[in-house]
Amino acid sequence: MRLRHPDGTVLHVGYCTNVHPAEDLAGVLAQLDRYAAPIRARLDTDVLGLGLWLAAPVAAELAADAALRARLRRELDARGLETVTLNGFPYQAFHAPVVKHAVYRPDWTDRLRLQYTVDLATVLADLLPDVAARGSISTLPFGWRTPWGAGEARAAAGLLDELARELGLVHRRAGRPIRVAFEPEPGCVVETVGQAVDALSAVDASYLGVCLDLAHLACAWEEPGDTVARLAAAGIPVVKVQVSAALEVADPASAPLVLASYAEPRFLHQTRTRSGVDFDDLPDALAAGAGGPWRIHFHAPLHAEPMPPLTTTLPVLRAGLAALTAGPSCDHFEVETYTWSVLPAERRPAGDAGLVDGIAAELAFARDELLSLGLRPEPVTAGVSR
């Protein structure tokens, strides 16, 4: 979906396909008909944005073959789909039975991470619709916080310098920039916006910046307006926004069974208390019995209430969208709820149709929130190159 900001910027709004398991190009293409095209039909929108997740082997295959990239672009165009952003956080096997800490490997001390990200930039440059001013790739915030010391920081700084140079080459070849956005996340080297300012103060802001995941922001108990202002003052661009909400519970002692139903084996659900007591996973918090309120890194469907007495961090999401659209606008907004398959059983979608309905409802929710802030729909004119 495309929306027009009052300042004239075209905002691209889509959903992240890391919710779908696919480790090869055939699987990526199959998603287009199985999920993306039906979601577009449910929304009755001219064009639907996809934040594609391409596992490292797929990214390498596409980066090495211009004909394959052209084919993927044609397949998107034929279905009224477009891609301005890629999710480069998970390297591969994001739907393995157990992911947990593996999602942070390889980290930004490893040249494999650099090569993967450069491959993604090469691919995205050929997928951008004509109307897009730029592309974006979200990536992990350097790595998990342990082990991380001065040696790791130096290695990462060297790779980031190389990354900026490679992105400059892509820009010169393609004519439009691809920017990489580091995504603060609980438990990582960069968890807070303050840490992001410190870590990115010396990078090339033409090509490197921040991805603000609004669920992660909530889990860090950060205030969105202050966050956006601090990044702007530091000259660090918000390259991409992930429109997401975390779980929240005021009194954990009143809901042990409900909370336990969200503790599952695949993903890490970092839990943060208002008092500053931190846990790396929800079962750890449940075992410790820390007082509330808690915020839990479990991406909850935007449009649906979780199991009571749990709530979500929608107030933070709304404040974040307001702050991000109040001034010079970020133009890439991605709904990223990848946890549909690990929701408590009674909250999971029923088959493909249920997932299509759920993602469409989330996108409608995000669109309506942005429209309420003064944005307007931007129709795609028939016969004009997308």
C-alpha positions as CSV (number, residue, x, y, z in Angstrom):
1,M,0.0,0.0,0.0
2,R,1.1,3.5,-0.7
3,L,0.2,6.6,1.4
4,R,1.0,10.2,0.8
5,H,2.4,12.3,3.7
6,P,1.4,16.0,3.9
7,D,5.0,16.8,3.1
8,G,4.7,15.0,-0.3
9,T,6.6,11.9,0.6
10,V,5.2,8.6,-0.6
11,L,5.1,6.1,2.3
12,H,5.3,2.4,1.4
13,V,3.4,0.1,3.8
14,G,3.6,-3.7,3.7
15,Y,4.1,-6.8,5.7
16,C,7.2,-8.9,6.3
17,T,7.3,-12.3,4.8
18,N,9.4,-13.8,7.5
19,V,6.1,-15.1,8.8
20,H,6.3,-17.7,6.0
21,P,8.8,-20.5,5.9
22,A,10.8,-20.6,2.7
23,E,14.5,-21.5,2.2
24,D,14.6,-21.5,-1.6
25,L,13.4,-19.4,-4.5
26,A,10.6,-21.8,-5.3
27,G,9.3,-21.4,-1.8
28,V,9.5,-17.6,-2.0
29,L,7.5,-17.6,-5.3
30,A,4.9,-20.0,-3.9
31,Q,4.2,-17.5,-1.1
32,L,3.1,-14.9,-3.6
33,D,0.0,-16.9,-4.7
34,R,-0.6,-18.7,-1.4
35,Y,-0.6,-15.6,0.8
36,A,0.4,-12.2,-0.7
37,A,-2.0,-12.1,-3.6
38,P,-5.0,-13.1,-1.5
39,I,-4.0,-10.6,1.2
40,R,-4.0,-7.9,-1.5
41,A,-7.4,-9.0,-2.6
42,R,-8.8,-8.8,0.9
43,L,-7.5,-5.3,1.3
44,D,-8.7,-4.3,-2.2
45,T,-5.6,-2.2,-2.7
46,D,-3.9,-1.3,-6.0
47,V,-0.5,-2.5,-4.8
48,L,0.6,-4.4,-1.7
49,G,4.0,-4.0,-0.3
50,L,6.1,-7.0,0.8
51,G,9.1,-6.8,3.1
52,L,10.7,-9.9,1.6
53,W,12.7,-12.2,3.8
54,L,15.2,-14.1,1.6
55,A,17.3,-16.7,3.4
56,A,21.1,-16.4,2.7
57,P,21.2,-19.2,0.0
58,V,18.3,-17.6,-1.9
59,A,19.9,-14.1,-1.6
60,A,23.2,-15.5,-3.0
61,E,21.5,-17.3,-5.8
62,L,19.6,-14.1,-6.9
63,A,22.6,-11.8,-6.4
64,A,24.6,-14.0,-8.8
65,D,21.9,-14.1,-11.6
66,A,20.4,-11.0,-13.1
67,A,17.9,-13.1,-15.0
68,L,16.5,-14.6,-11.8
69,R,16.2,-11.1,-10.3
70,A,14.3,-10.0,-13.4
71,R,12.0,-13.0,-13.0
72,L,11.2,-12.3,-9.4
73,R,10.4,-8.6,-10.3
74,R,8.1,-9.8,-13.0
75,E,6.3,-12.2,-10.7
76,L,5.8,-9.4,-8.2
77,D,4.5,-7.0,-10.8
78,A,2.1,-9.5,-12.3
79,R,0.3,-9.8,-8.9
80,G,0.3,-6.2,-7.9
81,L,3.0,-6.6,-5.4
82,E,6.1,-4.5,-4.7
83,T,9.2,-4.6,-2.6
84,V,11.0,-1.6,-1.3
85,T,12.5,-3.3,1.8
86,L,14.0,-6.6,2.8
87,N,14.3,-8.2,6.2
88,G,18.0,-9.2,6.5
89,F,17.9,-10.0,10.3
90,P,17.4,-13.8,10.2
91,Y,20.2,-15.4,8.1
92,Q,18.4,-18.7,7.5
93,A,16.3,-21.4,9.2
94,F,14.0,-18.9,10.8
95,H,11.3,-21.5,11.1
96,A,13.5,-24.3,12.6
97,P,11.9,-26.1,15.6
98,V,14.3,-24.1,17.8
99,V,15.6,-20.7,16.8
100,K,16.3,-18.7,20.0
101,H,19.8,-17.3,20.0
102,A,20.7,-18.7,16.6
103,V,18.9,-15.8,14.9
104,Y,21.8,-13.6,16.0
105,R,24.3,-15.6,14.1
106,P,26.3,-14.8,12.0
107,D,26.7,-11.5,13.7
108,W,28.5,-8.3,12.5
109,T,31.9,-9.7,13.3
110,D,31.5,-12.3,10.6
111,R,32.1,-11.7,6.9
112,L,29.2,-14.0,6.2
113,R,26.9,-11.3,7.6
114,L,28.5,-8.7,5.3
115,Q,28.2,-10.8,2.2
116,Y,24.6,-11.7,2.9
117,T,23.7,-8.0,3.3
118,V,25.5,-7.0,0.2
119,D,23.7,-9.8,-1.7
120,L,20.4,-8.4,-0.4
121,A,21.3,-4.9,-1.6
122,T,22.2,-6.3,-5.1
123,V,18.8,-8.1,-5.2
124,L,16.7,-5.2,-3.9
125,A,18.2,-2.7,-6.4
126,D,16.6,-4.7,-9.2
127,L,13.2,-5.1,-7.3
128,L,12.5,-1.5,-6.5
129,P,9.4,-0.1,-8.1
130,D,9.9,3.0,-10.2
131,V,8.2,5.2,-7.7
132,A,10.5,4.3,-4.8
133,A,13.1,6.9,-3.9
134,R,15.3,4.3,-2.2
135,G,15.4,0.8,-0.7
136,S,16.0,-0.5,2.8
137,I,17.3,-3.6,4.5
138,S,16.9,-4.2,8.3
139,T,19.6,-6.1,10.1
140,L,20.5,-7.3,13.6
141,P,22.0,-4.7,16.0
142,F,25.5,-6.1,15.7
143,G,24.9,-9.3,17.6
144,W,23.9,-10.8,21.0
145,R,25.5,-8.9,23.9
146,T,27.7,-11.8,25.0
147,P,30.4,-12.4,24.2
148,W,31.0,-8.9,23.0
149,G,34.0,-6.7,23.8
150,A,36.5,-4.3,22.3
151,G,37.8,-6.9,19.8
152,E,34.3,-7.6,18.5
153,A,33.5,-3.9,18.3
154,R,36.6,-3.3,16.2
155,A,35.8,-6.1,13.9
156,A,32.2,-4.9,13.4
157,A,33.4,-1.3,12.8
158,G,35.6,-2.6,10.0
159,L,32.8,-4.5,8.4
160,L,30.4,-1.6,8.6
161,D,33.0,0.6,6.8
162,E,33.1,-2.1,4.0
163,L,29.3,-2.2,4.0
164,A,29.0,1.5,3.4
165,R,31.5,1.3,0.5
166,E,29.6,-1.6,-1.1
167,L,26.3,0.2,-0.7
168,G,27.9,3.2,-2.5
169,L,28.8,1.0,-5.4
170,V,25.3,-0.4,-5.5
171,H,24.0,3.2,-5.5
172,R,26.2,4.2,-8.4
173,R,25.1,1.1,-10.5
174,A,21.4,1.3,-9.7
175,G,20.9,5.1,-9.5
176,R,19.0,4.8,-6.2
177,P,20.4,4.2,-2.7
178,I,19.9,1.1,-0.6
179,R,20.2,1.8,3.1
180,V,20.9,-0.7,5.9
181,A,19.0,-0.2,9.1
182,F,20.3,-1.7,12.4
183,E,17.4,-2.8,14.6
184,P,17.7,-2.3,18.4
185,E,16.4,-5.4,20.2
186,P,16.4,-6.6,23.8
187,G,19.4,-8.5,24.8
188,C,21.6,-7.4,21.9
189,V,24.7,-5.2,21.8
190,V,22.3,-2.4,20.8
191,E,19.1,-2.6,22.8
192,T,18.2,1.0,23.4
193,V,18.2,4.1,21.2
194,G,20.9,5.6,23.4
195,Q,23.1,2.6,22.6
196,A,22.2,3.0,18.9
197,V,23.4,6.6,18.9
198,D,26.7,5.6,20.5
199,A,27.2,2.7,18.2
200,L,26.3,4.5,14.9
201,S,27.7,8.0,15.6
202,A,30.7,7.4,13.3
203,V,29.0,5.5,10.4
204,D,28.1,6.9,7.0
205,A,24.5,8.2,7.5
206,S,24.0,8.2,3.7
207,Y,23.7,4.4,3.8
208,L,23.4,3.3,7.4
209,G,20.8,4.1,10.0
210,V,18.2,2.6,12.4
211,C,15.2,0.4,12.0
212,L,12.8,1.3,14.8
213,D,10.8,-1.8,15.8
214,L,8.0,-0.4,17.9
215,A,7.6,-3.6,19.9
216,H,11.3,-3.5,20.8
217,L,11.0,0.1,21.7
218,A,8.2,-0.7,24.1
219,C,10.2,-3.5,25.7
220,A,13.0,-1.1,26.4
221,W,10.5,1.2,28.1
222,E,11.5,4.0,25.9
223,E,9.3,7.0,25.0
224,P,8.8,7.3,21.2
225,G,8.9,11.0,20.9
226,D,12.1,11.3,22.9
227,T,13.6,8.5,20.9
228,V,12.8,10.0,17.5
229,A,14.1,13.4,18.6
230,R,17.4,11.9,20.0
231,L,18.1,10.1,16.7
232,A,17.4,13.3,14.7
233,A,19.7,15.3,16.9
234,A,22.4,12.8,16.4
235,G,21.9,12.8,12.6
236,I,21.1,9.1,12.5
237,P,18.2,8.4,10.0
238,V,15.2,6.2,10.8
239,V,15.5,4.2,7.7
240,K,12.7,1.8,8.4
241,V,9.8,1.3,10.9
242,Q,8.5,-2.1,12.0
243,V,4.9,-1.6,13.0
244,S,4.6,-4.1,15.9
245,A,3.3,-4.5,19.4
246,A,4.6,-6.5,22.3
247,L,2.7,-8.2,25.1
248,E,2.2,-6.5,28.4
249,V,1.0,-7.6,31.8
250,A,0.4,-5.4,34.8
251,D,0.5,-8.1,37.5
252,P,2.3,-11.2,36.3
253,A,1.4,-13.0,39.5
254,S,-2.3,-12.9,38.5
255,A,-1.7,-14.7,35.2
256,P,0.9,-17.5,35.4
257,L,-1.0,-19.9,33.3
258,V,-1.8,-17.4,30.6
259,L,1.8,-16.2,30.5
260,A,3.0,-19.8,30.3
261,S,0.8,-20.4,27.2
262,Y,3.0,-17.8,25.4
263,A,6.3,-19.4,26.4
264,E,7.2,-21.6,23.5
265,P,10.3,-23.3,22.2
266,R,11.0,-21.6,18.9
267,F,11.6,-17.9,19.5
268,L,13.3,-16.0,22.3
269,H,10.8,-13.8,24.2
270,Q,12.9,-11.4,26.2
271,T,11.0,-10.0,29.1
272,R,11.6,-6.5,30.6
273,T,10.1,-5.2,33.8
274,R,9.3,-1.5,34.5
275,S,11.8,-1.6,37.4
276,G,14.7,-2.6,35.2
277,V,14.9,-6.3,36.0
278,D,15.7,-8.1,32.7
279,F,15.2,-11.7,31.6
280,D,16.4,-13.2,28.4
281,D,13.3,-15.4,27.9
282,L,9.8,-15.6,29.2
283,P,10.3,-18.9,31.1
284,D,13.2,-17.3,33.0
285,A,10.9,-14.4,34.1
286,L,8.2,-16.9,35.1
287,A,10.6,-18.9,37.2
288,A,12.0,-15.8,39.0
289,G,8.6,-14.4,39.8
290,A,9.6,-10.8,39.4
291,G,7.0,-8.1,40.0
292,G,5.3,-6.3,37.2
293,P,4.5,-4.6,35.0
294,W,6.3,-6.7,32.3
295,R,6.7,-6.2,28.6
296,I,7.4,-9.3,26.6
297,H,9.1,-9.5,23.2
298,F,6.3,-11.5,21.7
299,H,5.0,-9.8,18.5
300,A,1.2,-9.8,19.1
301,P,-1.3,-9.4,16.2
302,L,-2.1,-5.7,16.0
303,H,-5.8,-5.9,15.6
304,A,-6.6,-8.6,18.2
305,E,-6.5,-8.6,21.9
306,P,-4.3,-11.2,23.5
307,M,-5.5,-13.6,26.2
308,P,-6.7,-11.6,29.2
309,P,-5.4,-10.2,31.5
310,L,-2.6,-9.6,29.1
311,T,-2.7,-6.5,26.9
312,T,-0.4,-5.1,24.2
313,T,1.8,-2.1,23.8
314,L,-0.5,-0.4,21.2
315,P,-0.2,2.9,23.0
316,V,3.5,2.9,22.3
317,L,2.9,2.0,18.7
318,R,0.4,4.9,18.3
319,A,2.8,7.3,19.9
320,G,5.6,6.0,17.7
321,L,3.7,6.5,14.5
322,A,2.7,10.0,15.6
323,A,6.3,11.0,16.4
324,L,7.6,9.4,13.2
325,T,5.1,11.2,10.9
326,A,5.1,14.5,12.7
327,G,8.3,15.7,10.9
328,P,10.4,14.7,8.0
329,S,9.0,11.2,7.3
330,C,10.5,7.8,7.2
331,D,9.0,6.2,4.1
332,H,9.2,2.4,4.8
333,F,6.7,0.9,7.2
334,E,6.5,-2.8,7.7
335,V,4.1,-4.9,9.8
336,E,6.2,-7.6,11.3
337,T,4.2,-10.2,13.2
338,Y,6.1,-13.4,12.6
339,T,4.6,-15.3,15.6
340,W,1.3,-16.4,14.3
341,S,2.3,-20.1,14.3
342,V,3.4,-20.0,18.0
343,L,0.5,-18.2,19.5
344,P,-1.5,-20.1,22.1
345,A,-3.4,-22.8,20.2
346,E,-6.8,-21.2,20.5
347,R,-5.4,-17.9,19.1
348,R,-3.7,-19.4,16.0
349,P,-5.2,-18.8,12.6
350,A,-7.0,-21.8,11.0
351,G,-5.0,-22.7,7.9
352,D,-3.9,-20.5,5.1
353,A,-7.2,-18.6,4.9
354,G,-7.0,-17.7,8.6
355,L,-3.5,-16.4,8.2
356,V,-4.4,-14.4,5.1
357,D,-7.3,-12.9,7.0
358,G,-5.2,-12.1,10.0
359,I,-2.4,-10.4,8.1
360,A,-4.9,-8.4,6.0
361,A,-6.6,-7.3,9.3
362,E,-3.2,-6.1,10.7
363,L,-2.4,-4.2,7.5
364,A,-5.8,-2.6,7.6
365,F,-5.2,-1.6,11.2
366,A,-1.8,-0.1,10.4
367,R,-3.2,1.8,7.3
368,D,-6.1,3.2,9.4
369,E,-3.7,4.4,12.1
370,L,-1.6,6.2,9.6
371,L,-4.6,7.7,7.9
372,S,-5.8,9.0,11.2
373,L,-2.5,11.0,11.4
374,G,-3.2,13.0,8.3
375,L,-1.8,10.7,5.6
376,R,-3.9,10.0,2.5
377,P,-4.1,7.0,0.1
378,E,-1.9,7.2,-2.9
379,P,-3.6,5.3,-5.7
380,V,-1.5,3.6,-8.5
381,T,-2.5,5.1,-11.8
382,A,-3.4,2.5,-14.4
383,G,-0.9,2.2,-17.2
384,V,1.9,3.9,-15.2
385,S,5.0,1.9,-14.5
386,R,5.0,0.7,-10.9
